[in-house]
Amino acid sequence: MLQIETQAVGPFMKNGFIVACERTRQAVYIDPGDEVSGLLAYAKRHDLAIQHILLTHAHVDHVSGVAAARRALGVRIYLHRDDEFLYEDAVQHGLLFGLQVEPPPPVDEYYSPGQVIAFGDYEVRPHHTPGHCPGGVCLQVGKIGEAGQDLFVGDTLFAGSIGRTDLPGGDYQTLIASIRDVLFRFGDGARVYPGHGPATTIGQERRTNPFLQAE
């Protein structure tokens, strides 16, 4: 069974995730933010070998810990190219909140259509889901060769809500299309791990999310 550890700390209470293969102990780190020390400590306690740093998007709360994670792990950083401008402005965006953010290191690889990123017995498939920002992605995780049912969606979809679209590059209709045309296609049983707040399922949000009922 997939091993998932979620941690969030102030000021943003942004979820960071370590997702690990229970057999091989290989793992990925999704969205290193201010919780980075706690999740790196978790990985060390559980003898996890993190293979990749995967970013759902590049808003400052989702990348503030990338430099520290890269320094500790020495692994490759993945991002969608359309969010490069946000990634490069992370320090300036942090200052808007009165925060000092360490400049994130250069991205090693930009996601590409049909890409598969392996760790242990599992694979990650990135799916472009713009709307909250231009380069948002959903990271679909599952056993190699199977249709993954664990979705790490960044700030595209939340339990009972959706991502904001009033930030640079955001667009409401694009976001709704990403949810309906990309996320809903994974089926009602797919598990959703948002960038903030509790986990949910596609079925729960399709049936009850007020932003989606109105469409």
N, C-alpha and C positions, 0 to 999 in steps of 0.2 A: 504493500500500500504506500502511496506517495506520502512523504513526510513533509508537512508544511508548518513553518513557524512564522508567526506574524508578530511584529512589535511596532508600537507607535509612541512617540514622546512629543512633548511640547516644543515649540509653540504651535506647530501646524497639526499635530496628531495625524501625521501621514503614515499609512501602513507601509512598512518595509517587509519583504518576504524572503525567507530562505526556503527553497523547495528542493528536497533531497530524494534520491533513490535509496530505498530502505536496504537494498541488497549490497550495492557497491559503495554506498556512502558518498557518491559524487553528488554535487548540488549546483544550483545557480542562485545568485543573489539578485532579486528584482527590486529596483528603485532604492538604492542606498541613500538614506536621508539622515536626519538627526539621530536616528536610532542605531546608527552603524556600530557603535561600540558594543551595544547589547547583543546585536545579531552576530557579530564576529565572535563574541564570547560564547554564544550559544553554539556556533559551528565548532569552536574549539572543544567545548565540553562533550559534544556528540561525535567528535572525530570525523567531521564532514570535510570533504575536499571540494571547495567551490571552484567550478570550472569556468564560469562566465558571469559578467555583470550585464544584466539586461534591463534596459530602461523602457518604461511604457510611454514616457514623454519627458520633456525637459523643463517643466516648471521648476522653480528653485527648490521647493520643498521635496521634490522627487530626485534631485541631483546633489543636494548639499553635502552628502556623505560619499560621493563618488571618489573624490581624491583620496580620502582615508581608506576606503575599501580597496582601491587599486594599489595603494602603497602596501597594504597588508597582504593582498592576495596575488598581485602580479598577473592578473588575468585580463582578457580582452573585454572591451566595453562596446556594447551594441546600442544603436539608436536609429530612429528613422531620420533620414536626411532632411525632411521638411521641418524638423525641430532644431536644426543646427543653430539657427539664429537665437533661439531661446537658451540653448546650452551655452553658447559663447557669452551670453549676457547674464549668466547666473550670479556673478559677483555684484553687478549693478542692481539686479532684482532683489538680492538679499539686502542691500543698503536701503531700499525702499521700505523694508520692514524693520530697519534698525539692526540688521544682523550682519555679521562678518562671515562670509562664505569663502572657503578656500577654492581657488579657481579649479574647476574640474579638468582633468587631463584630456588630451585629444581622444576623440572617438576612434576606435580601431576598425569598426566595421558598421556599415549602414545596412539595415534590413533590406532584403530583396524579396520580390514575389516568389512564393513557393519555397522559401528558405526553410531548412530544418537544422536546428541547433541541438546537438545530442549531449546528454549527460547520463551516465549509467545506463539503465534499461529504459530511459525515457527520452522524449524529444520535445522541443519547443518549436511551435510554428507561429510566427508573427503574422498578424492580419491588420492591415491599415484601417484605423477607425478615426478619421479626422472629425473635427467639430468643436471639441473642447480646445484643441490647438491643432495646427496643421499636420503635425507628425505623430499624433497619438496612435498607439497600437494596442491590440489585444494579444496577449501571449497565451496561446493554447498549449496546454501541457498534457501529455498522455504517454502511455507505453509505446515503444517503437512499433510502428506499423498499425497502430490502432487510432481511432478517432478520439482525441483527448477531450475530456469532459471537465477539466479544471481550467478556468479562464481568469487571467489576471488582466483586468481591464483598465487600470489606471484611473483617471477621473472621467471616463466616458459615462459610466453607469454606476449608481449607488443603490443601496437598499432604500427604496421609496423615493428616489430622486435621480437627477441626472447632473452631468457636469455643467459648470457655468460656461457661458459663451460670450461674456463681455470682456474677456482678456484679448490681447493682440493675437490675431489669427483665428479667433473663435467664430463659429457660425452656427446658429440654432438649427436651421434646417439640415445642415450637413451632419450635425450631431445626431439628430433623430434618424436620419437615413443610415448612419453607421450602426445605430442600435438595431434598427429594424432589418436592415439588409445584411449585416454581418453577424451581430451577436445573436439575434433571434434564430438564425439558421443552425445554431449549435443544438437547438432543442431544449424543451422545458426542463430536462433533468440536468443540464449543464450547471456546474457550480461556479459562482461568480465571486471573485475576490477583488473588491474595489480598493482604490487608493486611499479612501477614508471610510471609517465606519465598518459595520459588520458585514460578513459574507451573506450571500443570498443565492438565489437560483434564477435562471432565465424564466422559468415558469412563474415564479412568484412575481417577478417584475412585469412580465407580460400581462398578468391578470390584475395586478393591484397598483402598479406604479402610476400615480395620478398624472404625471407628465406624459405618459405613453397612452393612457386611456383617452386623453383629449385629442389624440391625433387621428 
